[in-house]
Amino acid sequence: MDGERAHRVGGGLGAVDRERVQQIGFAAGLGAVAGAAVGSGWAPVRGAVLGAAGMAAVEAVARARQKADEIPALWSRIAASGAIAAPAGWVAGRLGARPAAVAVGAGAVAGALGIRPQKVVLGPALGAAAGGLLGRRVNAATMAAATVVGFRVVSAAVFRDAQVRLLAAAVPADQLPFVVPLEARTRYVGTGYVRELASVIGGTYTAANPDVGIVADLDDLAGPDFDPDRADPLVREFYEHTTRFALDIVPEWRLWVRPGYLLYRTLVARPLGQANVPANQKETLRGVRSRIDTVSDPTGAISVRGWIRSTADTDEPIYVGIYTTYRHEGRGYVSVGFPVPQGDFTATLLPVGRPDGGLTLTSRSDLPHPGHYLVYVDPQSRDLTALEVPGFAEQLDVWADGDQLRADHAFSVFGFPFLVLHYTIRRKDPPPERRPAQPDGGQTRL
């Protein structure tokens, strides 16, 4: 081994060792806080010492057994969730909540974080059972930790399919062509994201590009399931010249998801400036402003297309999506990246033609690429760590209805539908004149 290579390998091992020490140290600190909370009524110092030692041991063993491209073992994640719940339960107890009420609250939060509808119901039910059994025997911190650990154990036994899977760890972006490797570099995404991105990657920024689409050419999506030549001309025009159209949206939420969504929206979506879907039709009556900001390279070719939707009166972000296309094994795909701080949530969709000349974009496919991915972008190396989210699915259907378009955008989680966005899509101005027919008899595009 030459000296340079030995230096690189040695430095890499040192970095790994330092990272492991930091992880164990963080786990020890978490355990100390949890132990102090659990032991607050009898011996907080002793509890902190025991908690620190226990969580440090759990982390050390889990990391030692962890293989490449794997997330830490489930049992270690369960232990960590219990340690996180304990101080939260202590705070609730100090505010006057009884242990039984803390159990129900802890179960409800754990169930909501599980996303799956069955888990949303299981959480508070299990919390109520735990409160009935242990409510007078333990303090609020212990109750919260026991409820969360119990919920995680029962969930793991009942729901065997994974909610997330580690797809890749610290790999170059070209190894994951189905994700969009563009992150937000601040805590707030907002409607100025593309402008800020242009200042980082270079290129010419154009705000509200007047005549551009979310795809450059519908032909880029051709494949065995979609023939662009059979698409309705209005559908083609919409995808290639999206900014010519105005959108009206009517959200249809399932009742079971509304409370959780309102909580998510308040605590996450609005502070983040991303994925802030209207909660009801009344909000959509305020109007939706739709624009596409672009970044172009020195040749004038568009390298970034950011479709930004916001409320018409306040410009509050609804969502910011970066639209890309790519081809793999004779098929075209659409990948939409939704930037989040230091990462991205990507939806990769398969184009499928409709008999009426419309277009379906769906993640429901047995092919390897369609799906949803949560990506972390390393700020120094630009390597990607990606989680697959197999339980999430969406399908967008667009079709012509006279001189306008209709669209239904349906979302589900673990087979349970929870939201459909109904769109009416109209031209802002009269349609442009048709181009002369091509000499070879090819389809005339608008």
Salt bridges, closest charged atoms under 4 A:
GLU4 OE2 - ARG8 NH1 3.39
GLU59 OE2 - ARG63 NE 2.63
ASP161 OD1 - ARG116 NH2 3.19
GLU183 OE2 - ARG185 NH2 3.67
GLU183 OE2 - ARG382 NH1 2.60
ASP211 OD1 - HIS241 ND1 3.06
ASP211 OD1 - ARG244 NE 2.95
ASP217 OD1 - ARG236 NH1 3.61
ASP217 OD2 - ARG445 NH1 3.22
ASP219 OD1 - ARG236 NH2 3.02
ASP219 OD2 - ARG445 NH2 2.23
ASP225 OD2 - ARG331 NH1 2.49
ASP227 OD2 - ARG230 NE 3.75
GLU237 OE2 - ARG244 NH1 2.99
GLU237 OE1 - ARG427 NH2 2.71
GLU240 OE2 - ARG236 NH1 2.93
GLU240 OE2 - ARG445 NH1 3.97
ASP248 OD2 - ARG426 NH1 2.55
GLU252 OE1 - HIS422 NE2 2.67
GLU283 OE1 - ARG265 NH2 2.85
ASP293 OD1 - ARG291 NE 2.92
ASP313 OD2 - ARG286 NE 3.21
ASP315 OD1 - ARG289 NH1 3.25
GLU316 OE2 - ARG270 NE 3.12
GLU329 OE2 - HIS328 NE2 3.61
ASP356 OD2 - ARG354 NH2 2.70
GLU388 OE1 - ARG165 NH2 3.41
GLU394 OE2 - HIS372 NE2 2.77
GLU394 OE1 - HIS409 NE2 2.55
ASP397 OD1 - ARG354 NH1 3.33
ASP401 OD2 - ARG406 NE 3.21
ASP408 OD1 - HIS422 ND1 2.77
